[in-house]
Amino acid sequence: MRKNQAKLLGSGSGSLGSDQSSSDQSWILSSLEHDQLVRAKKHHIPRRYLKGPELVVLWGLRVYLLFMMAVVVYQVWTAAH
């Protein structure tokens, strides 16, 4: 059974073969045991290196978060006094 599943899953690093239909893939995944399912689904996602506009947006969100945390702390402090 494991040899058939390994052949059906393909020889990639735990990824399902792209030549199978989605119904075949769902059948294969439903027939796997828990540890086989985890191994079949687990794959490494490499770190993405961001460019200028993306970094500006993320840093803007970080600054906004810090500002809003300060606003909330100030509102709680003024409500307590």
mmCIF file as gemmi writes it, N, C-alpha and C atoms, coordinates in Angstrom:
data_model
loop_
_atom_site.group_PDB
_atom_site.id
_atom_site.type_symbol
_atom_site.label_atom_id
_atom_site.label_alt_id
_atom_site.label_comp_id
_atom_site.label_asym_id
_atom_site.label_entity_id
_atom_site.label_seq_id
_atom_site.pdbx_PDB_ins_code
_atom_site.Cartn_x
_atom_site.Cartn_y
_atom_site.Cartn_z
_atom_site.occupancy
_atom_site.B_iso_or_equiv
_atom_site.pdbx_formal_charge
_atom_site.auth_seq_id
_atom_site.auth_asym_id
_atom_site.pdbx_PDB_model_num
ATOM 1 N N . MET Axp A 1 ? 0.832 -1.191 0 1 0 ? 1 A 1
ATOM 2 C CA . MET Axp A 1 ? 0 0 0 1 0 ? 1 A 1
ATOM 3 C C . MET Axp A 1 ? 0.869 1.245 0 1 0 ? 1 A 1
ATOM 4 N N . ARG Axp A 2 ? 1.939 1.26 0.792 1 0 ? 2 A 1
ATOM 5 C CA . ARG Axp A 2 ? 2.793 2.445 0.866 1 0 ? 2 A 1
ATOM 6 C C . ARG Axp A 2 ? 3.51 2.707 -0.453 1 0 ? 2 A 1
ATOM 7 N N . LYS Axp A 3 ? 3.912 1.662 -1.163 1 0 ? 3 A 1
ATOM 8 C CA . LYS Axp A 3 ? 4.569 1.851 -2.453 1 0 ? 3 A 1
ATOM 9 C C . LYS Axp A 3 ? 3.616 2.479 -3.451 1 0 ? 3 A 1
ATOM 10 N N . ASN Axp A 4 ? 2.347 2.029 -3.43 1 0 ? 4 A 1
ATOM 11 C CA . ASN Axp A 4 ? 1.349 2.613 -4.329 1 0 ? 4 A 1
ATOM 12 C C . ASN Axp A 4 ? 1.121 4.073 -4.002 1 0 ? 4 A 1
ATOM 13 N N . GLN Axp A 5 ? 1.038 4.392 -2.713 1 0 ? 5 A 1
ATOM 14 C CA . GLN Axp A 5 ? 0.824 5.782 -2.311 1 0 ? 5 A 1
ATOM 15 C C . GLN Axp A 5 ? 2.019 6.637 -2.665 1 0 ? 5 A 1
ATOM 16 N N . ALA Axp A 6 ? 3.22 6.116 -2.479 1 0 ? 6 A 1
ATOM 17 C CA . ALA Axp A 6 ? 4.414 6.88 -2.819 1 0 ? 6 A 1
ATOM 18 C C . ALA Axp A 6 ? 4.455 7.142 -4.314 1 0 ? 6 A 1
ATOM 19 N N . LYS Axp A 7 ? 4.062 6.139 -5.117 1 0 ? 7 A 1
ATOM 20 C CA . LYS Axp A 7 ? 4.049 6.323 -6.566 1 0 ? 7 A 1
ATOM 21 C C . LYS Axp A 7 ? 2.979 7.339 -6.954 1 0 ? 7 A 1
ATOM 22 N N . LEU Axp A 8 ? 1.823 7.296 -6.298 1 0 ? 8 A 1
ATOM 23 C CA . LEU Axp A 8 ? 0.758 8.231 -6.603 1 0 ? 8 A 1
ATOM 24 C C . LEU Axp A 8 ? 1.115 9.65 -6.187 1 0 ? 8 A 1
ATOM 25 N N . LEU Axp A 9 ? 1.827 9.787 -5.064 1 0 ? 9 A 1
ATOM 26 C CA . LEU Axp A 9 ? 2.18 11.106 -4.567 1 0 ? 9 A 1
ATOM 27 C C . LEU Axp A 9 ? 3.304 11.737 -5.366 1 0 ? 9 A 1
ATOM 28 N N . GLY Axp A 10 ? 4.07 10.985 -6.075 1 0 ? 10 A 1
ATOM 29 C CA . GLY Axp A 10 ? 5.178 11.526 -6.845 1 0 ? 10 A 1
ATOM 30 C C . GLY Axp A 10 ? 6.444 11.508 -6.024 1 0 ? 10 A 1
ATOM 31 N N . SER Axp A 11 ? 7.545 11.773 -6.698 1 0 ? 11 A 1
ATOM 32 C CA . SER Axp A 11 ? 8.836 11.689 -6.026 1 0 ? 11 A 1
ATOM 33 C C . SER Axp A 11 ? 9.307 13.025 -5.498 1 0 ? 11 A 1
ATOM 34 N N . GLY Axp A 12 ? 8.501 14.09 -5.567 1 0 ? 12 A 1
ATOM 35 C CA . GLY Axp A 12 ? 8.882 15.399 -5.052 1 0 ? 12 A 1
ATOM 36 C C . GLY Axp A 12 ? 9.03 15.375 -3.552 1 0 ? 12 A 1
ATOM 37 N N . SER Axp A 13 ? 9.496 16.477 -2.987 1 0 ? 13 A 1
ATOM 38 C CA . SER Axp A 13 ? 9.754 16.537 -1.546 1 0 ? 13 A 1
ATOM 39 C C . SER Axp A 13 ? 8.454 16.715 -0.781 1 0 ? 13 A 1
ATOM 40 N N . GLY Axp A 14 ? 7.614 15.674 -0.813 1 0 ? 14 A 1
ATOM 41 C CA . GLY Axp A 14 ? 6.385 15.718 -0.047 1 0 ? 14 A 1
ATOM 42 C C . GLY Axp A 14 ? 5.252 16.419 -0.748 1 0 ? 14 A 1
ATOM 43 N N . SER Axp A 15 ? 5.383 16.795 -2.005 1 0 ? 15 A 1
ATOM 44 C CA . SER Axp A 15 ? 4.301 17.488 -2.685 1 0 ? 15 A 1
ATOM 45 C C . SER Axp A 15 ? 3.585 16.528 -3.607 1 0 ? 15 A 1
ATOM 46 N N . LEU Axp A 16 ? 2.325 16.803 -3.843 1 0 ? 16 A 1
ATOM 47 C CA . LEU Axp A 16 ? 1.538 15.963 -4.719 1 0 ? 16 A 1
ATOM 48 C C . LEU Axp A 16 ? 1.908 16.243 -6.16 1 0 ? 16 A 1
ATOM 49 N N . GLY Axp A 17 ? 1.84 15.233 -6.996 1 0 ? 17 A 1
ATOM 50 C CA . GLY Axp A 17 ? 2.171 15.414 -8.398 1 0 ? 17 A 1
ATOM 51 C C . GLY Axp A 17 ? 1.167 16.329 -9.085 1 0 ? 17 A 1
ATOM 52 N N . SER Axp A 18 ? 1.617 17.077 -10.059 1 0 ? 18 A 1
ATOM 53 C CA . SER Axp A 18 ? 0.74 18.043 -10.715 1 0 ? 18 A 1
ATOM 54 C C . SER Axp A 18 ? -0.075 17.414 -11.829 1 0 ? 18 A 1
ATOM 55 N N . ASP Axp A 19 ? 0.181 16.139 -12.181 1 0 ? 19 A 1
ATOM 56 C CA . ASP Axp A 19 ? -0.533 15.502 -13.278 1 0 ? 19 A 1
ATOM 57 C C . ASP Axp A 19 ? -1.823 14.826 -12.817 1 0 ? 19 A 1
ATOM 58 N N . GLN Axp A 20 ? -2.197 14.985 -11.564 1 0 ? 20 A 1
ATOM 59 C CA . GLN Axp A 20 ? -3.384 14.342 -11.033 1 0 ? 20 A 1
ATOM 60 C C . GLN Axp A 20 ? -4.501 15.364 -10.882 1 0 ? 20 A 1
ATOM 61 N N . SER Axp A 21 ? -5.735 14.898 -11.053 1 0 ? 21 A 1
ATOM 62 C CA . SER Axp A 21 ? -6.87 15.788 -10.868 1 0 ? 21 A 1
ATOM 63 C C . SER Axp A 21 ? -7.095 16.026 -9.373 1 0 ? 21 A 1
ATOM 64 N N . SER Axp A 22 ? -7.892 17.034 -9.056 1 0 ? 22 A 1
ATOM 65 C CA . SER Axp A 22 ? -8.119 17.355 -7.64 1 0 ? 22 A 1
ATOM 66 C C . SER Axp A 22 ? -8.885 16.252 -6.929 1 0 ? 22 A 1
ATOM 67 N N . SER Axp A 23 ? -9.77 15.537 -7.641 1 0 ? 23 A 1
ATOM 68 C CA . SER Axp A 23 ? -10.49 14.434 -6.994 1 0 ? 23 A 1
ATOM 69 C C . SER Axp A 23 ? -9.541 13.286 -6.681 1 0 ? 23 A 1
ATOM 70 N N . ASP Axp A 24 ? -8.56 13.038 -7.584 1 0 ? 24 A 1
ATOM 71 C CA . ASP Axp A 24 ? -7.558 12.01 -7.302 1 0 ? 24 A 1
ATOM 72 C C . ASP Axp A 24 ? -6.719 12.404 -6.104 1 0 ? 24 A 1
ATOM 73 N N . GLN Axp A 25 ? -6.324 13.656 -6.028 1 0 ? 25 A 1
ATOM 74 C CA . GLN Axp A 25 ? -5.51 14.125 -4.908 1 0 ? 25 A 1
ATOM 75 C C . GLN Axp A 25 ? -6.271 14.022 -3.6 1 0 ? 25 A 1
ATOM 76 N N . SER Axp A 26 ? -7.545 14.4 -3.602 1 0 ? 26 A 1
ATOM 77 C CA . SER Axp A 26 ? -8.321 14.316 -2.36 1 0 ? 26 A 1
ATOM 78 C C . SER Axp A 26 ? -8.509 12.855 -1.942 1 0 ? 26 A 1
ATOM 79 N N . TRP Axp A 27 ? -8.671 11.952 -2.906 1 0 ? 27 A 1
ATOM 80 C CA . TRP Axp A 27 ? -8.783 10.537 -2.576 1 0 ? 27 A 1
ATOM 81 C C . TRP Axp A 27 ? -7.482 10.03 -1.974 1 0 ? 27 A 1
ATOM 82 N N . ILE Axp A 28 ? -6.368 10.433 -2.567 1 0 ? 28 A 1
ATOM 83 C CA . ILE Axp A 28 ? -5.06 10.009 -2.057 1 0 ? 28 A 1
ATOM 84 C C . ILE Axp A 28 ? -4.86 10.533 -0.646 1 0 ? 28 A 1
ATOM 85 N N . LEU Axp A 29 ? -5.139 11.829 -0.431 1 0 ? 29 A 1
ATOM 86 C CA . LEU Axp A 29 ? -4.933 12.409 0.891 1 0 ? 29 A 1
ATOM 87 C C . LEU Axp A 29 ? -5.842 11.785 1.936 1 0 ? 29 A 1
ATOM 88 N N . SER Axp A 30 ? -7.066 11.417 1.552 1 0 ? 30 A 1
ATOM 89 C CA . SER Axp A 30 ? -7.973 10.811 2.527 1 0 ? 30 A 1
ATOM 90 C C . SER Axp A 30 ? -7.571 9.389 2.88 1 0 ? 30 A 1
ATOM 91 N N . SER Axp A 31 ? -6.784 8.734 2.019 1 0 ? 31 A 1
ATOM 92 C CA . SER Axp A 31 ? -6.381 7.359 2.302 1 0 ? 31 A 1
ATOM 93 C C . SER Axp A 31 ? -5.074 7.26 3.079 1 0 ? 31 A 1
ATOM 94 N N . LEU Axp A 32 ? -4.394 8.376 3.285 1 0 ? 32 A 1
ATOM 95 C CA . LEU Axp A 32 ? -3.122 8.348 4.005 1 0 ? 32 A 1
ATOM 96 C C . LEU Axp A 32 ? -3.334 8.292 5.511 1 0 ? 32 A 1
ATOM 97 N N . GLU Axp A 33 ? -2.369 7.7 6.189 1 0 ? 33 A 1
ATOM 98 C CA . GLU Axp A 33 ? -2.365 7.736 7.647 1 0 ? 33 A 1
ATOM 99 C C . GLU Axp A 33 ? -1.886 9.113 8.09 1 0 ? 33 A 1
ATOM 100 N N . HIS Axp A 34 ? -2.039 9.398 9.38 1 0 ? 34 A 1
ATOM 101 C CA . HIS Axp A 34 ? -1.75 10.747 9.878 1 0 ? 34 A 1
ATOM 102 C C . HIS Axp A 34 ? -0.317 11.18 9.592 1 0 ? 34 A 1
ATOM 103 N N . ASP Axp A 35 ? 0.65 10.343 9.911 1 0 ? 35 A 1
ATOM 104 C CA . ASP Axp A 35 ? 2.041 10.748 9.693 1 0 ? 35 A 1
ATOM 105 C C . ASP Axp A 35 ? 2.372 10.876 8.208 1 0 ? 35 A 1
ATOM 106 N N . GLN Axp A 36 ? 1.751 10.061 7.366 1 0 ? 36 A 1
ATOM 107 C CA . GLN Axp A 36 ? 1.958 10.187 5.925 1 0 ? 36 A 1
ATOM 108 C C . GLN Axp A 36 ? 1.328 11.466 5.4 1 0 ? 36 A 1
ATOM 109 N N . LEU Axp A 37 ? 0.175 11.819 5.947 1 0 ? 37 A 1
ATOM 110 C CA . LEU Axp A 37 ? -0.5 13.047 5.534 1 0 ? 37 A 1
ATOM 111 C C . LEU Axp A 37 ? 0.322 14.268 5.908 1 0 ? 37 A 1
ATOM 112 N N . VAL Axp A 38 ? 0.88 14.27 7.107 1 0 ? 38 A 1
ATOM 113 C CA . VAL Axp A 38 ? 1.72 15.383 7.538 1 0 ? 38 A 1
ATOM 114 C C . VAL Axp A 38 ? 2.933 15.509 6.627 1 0 ? 38 A 1
ATOM 115 N N . ARG Axp A 39 ? 3.566 14.387 6.314 1 0 ? 39 A 1
ATOM 116 C CA . ARG Axp A 39 ? 4.738 14.394 5.44 1 0 ? 39 A 1
ATOM 117 C C . ARG Axp A 39 ? 4.374 14.857 4.031 1 0 ? 39 A 1
ATOM 118 N N . ALA Axp A 40 ? 3.199 14.484 3.545 1 0 ? 40 A 1
ATOM 119 C CA . ALA Axp A 40 ? 2.776 14.873 2.199 1 0 ? 40 A 1
ATOM 120 C C . ALA Axp A 40 ? 2.463 16.357 2.117 1 0 ? 40 A 1
ATOM 121 N N . LYS Axp A 41 ? 1.934 16.937 3.197 1 0 ? 41 A 1
ATOM 122 C CA . LYS Axp A 41 ? 1.559 18.35 3.186 1 0 ? 41 A 1
ATOM 123 C C . LYS Axp A 41 ? 2.696 19.28 3.557 1 0 ? 41 A 1
ATOM 124 N N . LYS Axp A 42 ? 3.694 18.774 4.265 1 0 ? 42 A 1
ATOM 125 C CA . LYS Axp A 42 ? 4.764 19.627 4.768 1 0 ? 42 A 1
ATOM 126 C C . LYS Axp A 42 ? 5.73 19.977 3.647 1 0 ? 42 A 1
ATOM 127 N N . HIS Axp A 43 ? 5.945 21.26 3.448 1 0 ? 43 A 1
ATOM 128 C CA . HIS Axp A 43 ? 6.941 21.711 2.494 1 0 ? 43 A 1
ATOM 129 C C . HIS Axp A 43 ? 7.487 23.047 2.961 1 0 ? 43 A 1
ATOM 130 N N . HIS Axp A 44 ? 8.74 23.291 2.657 1 0 ? 44 A 1
ATOM 131 C CA . HIS Axp A 44 ? 9.428 24.492 3.113 1 0 ? 44 A 1
ATOM 132 C C . HIS Axp A 44 ? 9.07 25.672 2.214 1 0 ? 44 A 1
ATOM 133 N N . ILE Axp A 45 ? 8.695 26.775 2.82 1 0 ? 45 A 1
ATOM 134 C CA . ILE Axp A 45 ? 8.436 28.002 2.079 1 0 ? 45 A 1
ATOM 135 C C . ILE Axp A 45 ? 9.608 28.928 2.341 1 0 ? 45 A 1
ATOM 136 N N . PRO Axp A 46 ? 10.369 29.261 1.309 1 0 ? 46 A 1
ATOM 137 C CA . PRO Axp A 46 ? 11.554 30.096 1.523 1 0 ? 46 A 1
ATOM 138 C C . PRO Axp A 46 ? 11.18 31.522 1.914 1 0 ? 46 A 1
ATOM 139 N N . ARG Axp A 47 ? 12.12 32.186 2.576 1 0 ? 47 A 1
ATOM 140 C CA . ARG Axp A 47 ? 11.92 33.558 2.99 1 0 ? 47 A 1
ATOM 141 C C . ARG Axp A 47 ? 11.816 34.456 1.765 1 0 ? 47 A 1
ATOM 142 N N . ARG Axp A 48 ? 10.859 35.366 1.79 1 0 ? 48 A 1
ATOM 143 C CA . ARG Axp A 48 ? 10.678 36.28 0.669 1 0 ? 48 A 1
ATOM 144 C C . ARG Axp A 48 ? 11.388 37.583 0.983 1 0 ? 48 A 1
ATOM 145 N N . TYR Axp A 49 ? 12.186 38.038 0.059 1 0 ? 49 A 1
ATOM 146 C CA . TYR Axp A 49 ? 12.884 39.302 0.23 1 0 ? 49 A 1
ATOM 147 C C . TYR Axp A 49 ? 12.039 40.412 -0.379 1 0 ? 49 A 1
ATOM 148 N N . LEU Axp A 50 ? 11.695 41.4 0.442 1 0 ? 50 A 1
ATOM 149 C CA . LEU Axp A 50 ? 10.782 42.45 0.031 1 0 ? 50 A 1
ATOM 150 C C . LEU Axp A 50 ? 11.518 43.597 -0.631 1 0 ? 50 A 1
ATOM 151 N N . LYS Axp A 51 ? 10.812 44.279 -1.521 1 0 ? 51 A 1
ATOM 152 C CA . LYS Axp A 51 ? 11.378 45.412 -2.234 1 0 ? 51 A 1
ATOM 153 C C . LYS Axp A 51 ? 10.916 46.707 -1.571 1 0 ? 51 A 1
ATOM 154 N N . GLY Axp A 52 ? 11.327 47.827 -2.109 1 0 ? 52 A 1
ATOM 155 C CA . GLY Axp A 52 ? 11.077 49.137 -1.525 1 0 ? 52 A 1
ATOM 156 C C . GLY Axp A 52 ? 9.65 49.428 -1.105 1 0 ? 52 A 1
ATOM 157 N N . PRO Axp A 53 ? 8.667 49.405 -2.024 1 0 ? 53 A 1
ATOM 158 C CA . PRO Axp A 53 ? 7.287 49.746 -1.633 1 0 ? 53 A 1
ATOM 159 C C . PRO Axp A 53 ? 6.712 48.81 -0.578 1 0 ? 53 A 1
ATOM 160 N N . GLU Axp A 54 ? 7.044 47.539 -0.667 1 0 ? 54 A 1
ATOM 161 C CA . GLU Axp A 54 ? 6.534 46.581 0.316 1 0 ? 54 A 1
ATOM 162 C C . GLU Axp A 54 ? 7.117 46.869 1.694 1 0 ? 54 A 1
ATOM 163 N N . LEU Axp A 55 ? 8.405 47.206 1.744 1 0 ? 55 A 1
ATOM 164 C CA . LEU Axp A 55 ? 9.032 47.547 3.023 1 0 ? 55 A 1
ATOM 165 C C . LEU Axp A 55 ? 8.436 48.817 3.606 1 0 ? 55 A 1
ATOM 166 N N . VAL Axp A 56 ? 8.147 49.798 2.763 1 0 ? 56 A 1
ATOM 167 C CA . VAL Axp A 56 ? 7.555 51.051 3.239 1 0 ? 56 A 1
ATOM 168 C C . VAL Axp A 56 ? 6.188 50.782 3.854 1 0 ? 56 A 1
ATOM 169 N N . VAL Axp A 57 ? 5.391 49.961 3.2 1 0 ? 57 A 1
ATOM 170 C CA . VAL Axp A 57 ? 4.057 49.645 3.729 1 0 ? 57 A 1
ATOM 171 C C . VAL Axp A 57 ? 4.17 48.92 5.066 1 0 ? 57 A 1
ATOM 172 N N . LEU Axp A 58 ? 5.045 47.933 5.157 1 0 ? 58 A 1
ATOM 173 C CA . LEU Axp A 58 ? 5.184 47.19 6.412 1 0 ? 58 A 1
ATOM 174 C C . LEU Axp A 58 ? 5.708 48.063 7.543 1 0 ? 58 A 1
ATOM 175 N N . TRP Axp A 59 ? 6.695 48.918 7.259 1 0 ? 59 A 1
ATOM 176 C CA . TRP Axp A 59 ? 7.194 49.813 8.3 1 0 ? 59 A 1
ATOM 177 C C . TRP Axp A 59 ? 6.128 50.831 8.685 1 0 ? 59 A 1
ATOM 178 N N . GLY Axp A 60 ? 5.341 51.284 7.725 1 0 ? 60 A 1
ATOM 179 C CA . GLY Axp A 60 ? 4.23 52.183 8.038 1 0 ? 60 A 1
ATOM 180 C C . GLY Axp A 60 ? 3.226 51.529 8.969 1 0 ? 60 A 1
ATOM 181 N N . LEU Axp A 61 ? 2.923 50.255 8.724 1 0 ? 61 A 1
ATOM 182 C CA . LEU Axp A 61 ? 2 49.535 9.607 1 0 ? 61 A 1
ATOM 183 C C . LEU Axp A 61 ? 2.585 49.357 11.004 1 0 ? 61 A 1
ATOM 184 N N . ARG Axp A 62 ? 3.88 49.133 11.089 1 0 ? 62 A 1
ATOM 185 C CA . ARG Axp A 62 ? 4.522 49.008 12.403 1 0 ? 62 A 1
ATOM 186 C C . ARG Axp A 62 ? 4.444 50.316 13.179 1 0 ? 62 A 1
ATOM 187 N N . VAL Axp A 63 ? 4.726 51.422 12.496 1 0 ? 63 A 1
ATOM 188 C CA . VAL Axp A 63 ? 4.655 52.738 13.152 1 0 ? 63 A 1
ATOM 189 C C . VAL Axp A 63 ? 3.222 53.034 13.576 1 0 ? 63 A 1
ATOM 190 N N . TYR Axp A 64 ? 2.257 52.726 12.709 1 0 ? 64 A 1
ATOM 191 C CA . TYR Axp A 64 ? 0.845 52.931 13.036 1 0 ? 64 A 1
ATOM 192 C C . TYR Axp A 64 ? 0.445 52.099 14.252 1 0 ? 64 A 1
ATOM 193 N N . LEU Axp A 65 ? 0.899 50.87 14.31 1 0 ? 65 A 1
ATOM 194 C CA . LEU Axp A 65 ? 0.59 50.012 15.454 1 0 ? 65 A 1
ATOM 195 C C . LEU Axp A 65 ? 1.145 50.603 16.747 1 0 ? 65 A 1
ATOM 196 N N . LEU Axp A 66 ? 2.383 51.07 16.72 1 0 ? 66 A 1
ATOM 197 C CA . LEU Axp A 66 ? 2.966 51.677 17.919 1 0 ? 66 A 1
ATOM 198 C C . LEU Axp A 66 ? 2.203 52.933 18.321 1 0 ? 66 A 1
ATOM 199 N N . PHE Axp A 67 ? 1.828 53.75 17.334 1 0 ? 67 A 1
ATOM 200 C CA . PHE Axp A 67 ? 1.056 54.96 17.622 1 0 ? 67 A 1
ATOM 201 C C . PHE Axp A 67 ? -0.287 54.611 18.256 1 0 ? 67 A 1
ATOM 202 N N . MET Axp A 68 ? -0.988 53.636 17.699 1 0 ? 68 A 1
ATOM 203 C CA . MET Axp A 68 ? -2.295 53.258 18.233 1 0 ? 68 A 1
ATOM 204 C C . MET Axp A 68 ? -2.178 52.626 19.619 1 0 ? 68 A 1
ATOM 205 N N . MET Axp A 69 ? -1.097 51.892 19.869 1 0 ? 69 A 1
ATOM 206 C CA . MET Axp A 69 ? -0.895 51.361 21.21 1 0 ? 69 A 1
ATOM 207 C C . MET Axp A 69 ? -0.698 52.497 22.202 1 0 ? 69 A 1
ATOM 208 N N . ALA Axp A 70 ? 0.038 53.533 21.801 1 0 ? 70 A 1
ATOM 209 C CA . ALA Axp A 70 ? 0.224 54.697 22.676 1 0 ? 70 A 1
ATOM 210 C C . ALA Axp A 70 ? -1.102 55.401 22.923 1 0 ? 70 A 1
ATOM 211 N N . VAL Axp A 71 ? -1.944 55.506 21.909 1 0 ? 71 A 1
ATOM 212 C CA . VAL Axp A 71 ? -3.262 56.137 22.073 1 0 ? 71 A 1
ATOM 213 C C . VAL Axp A 71 ? -4.112 55.345 23.059 1 0 ? 71 A 1
ATOM 214 N N . VAL Axp A 72 ? -4.115 54.032 22.937 1 0 ? 72 A 1
ATOM 215 C CA . VAL Axp A 72 ? -4.914 53.195 23.838 1 0 ? 72 A 1
ATOM 216 C C . VAL Axp A 72 ? -4.393 53.306 25.265 1 0 ? 72 A 1
ATOM 217 N N . VAL Axp A 73 ? -3.082 53.268 25.439 1 0 ? 73 A 1
ATOM 218 C CA . VAL Axp A 73 ? -2.511 53.395 26.778 1 0 ? 73 A 1
ATOM 219 C C . VAL Axp A 73 ? -2.881 54.748 27.372 1 0 ? 73 A 1
ATOM 220 N N . TYR Axp A 74 ? -2.815 55.808 26.569 1 0 ? 74 A 1
ATOM 221 C CA . TYR Axp A 74 ? -3.188 57.148 27.064 1 0 ? 74 A 1
ATOM 222 C C . TYR Axp A 74 ? -4.659 57.195 27.437 1 0 ? 74 A 1
ATOM 223 N N . GLN Axp A 75 ? -5.519 56.608 26.632 1 0 ? 75 A 1
ATOM 224 C CA . GLN Axp A 75 ? -6.968 56.61 26.939 1 0 ? 75 A 1
ATOM 225 C C . GLN Axp A 75 ? -7.25 55.816 28.219 1 0 ? 75 A 1
ATOM 226 N N . VAL Axp A 76 ? -6.603 54.707 28.404 1 0 ? 76 A 1
ATOM 227 C CA . VAL Axp A 76 ? -6.798 53.936 29.632 1 0 ? 76 A 1
ATOM 228 C C . VAL Axp A 76 ? -6.28 54.71 30.824 1 0 ? 76 A 1
ATOM 229 N N . TRP Axp A 77 ? -5.134 55.36 30.662 1 0 ? 77 A 1
ATOM 230 C CA . TRP Axp A 77 ? -4.558 56.136 31.753 1 0 ? 77 A 1
ATOM 231 C C . TRP Axp A 77 ? -5.444 57.312 32.131 1 0 ? 77 A 1
ATOM 232 N N . THR Axp A 78 ? -5.986 58.038 31.14 1 0 ? 78 A 1
ATOM 233 C CA . THR Axp A 78 ? -6.859 59.186 31.452 1 0 ? 78 A 1
ATOM 234 C C . THR Axp A 78 ? -8.195 58.716 32.022 1 0 ? 78 A 1
ATOM 235 N N . ALA Axp A 79 ? -8.698 57.573 31.621 1 0 ? 79 A 1
ATOM 236 C CA . ALA Axp A 79 ? -9.951 57.065 32.172 1 0 ? 79 A 1
ATOM 237 C C . ALA Axp A 79 ? -9.79 56.615 33.615 1 0 ? 79 A 1
ATOM 238 N N . ALA Axp A 80 ? -8.576 56.157 33.964 1 0 ? 80 A 1
ATOM 239 C CA . ALA Axp A 80 ? -8.33 55.687 35.332 1 0 ? 80 A 1
ATOM 240 C C . ALA Axp A 80 ? -8.185 56.848 36.309 1 0 ? 80 A 1
ATOM 241 N N . HIS Axp A 81 ? -7.803 58.046 35.806 1 0 ? 81 A 1
ATOM 242 C CA . HIS Axp A 81 ? -7.597 59.192 36.713 1 0 ? 81 A 1
ATOM 243 C C . HIS Axp A 81 ? -8.724 60.14 36.661 1 0 ? 81 A 1
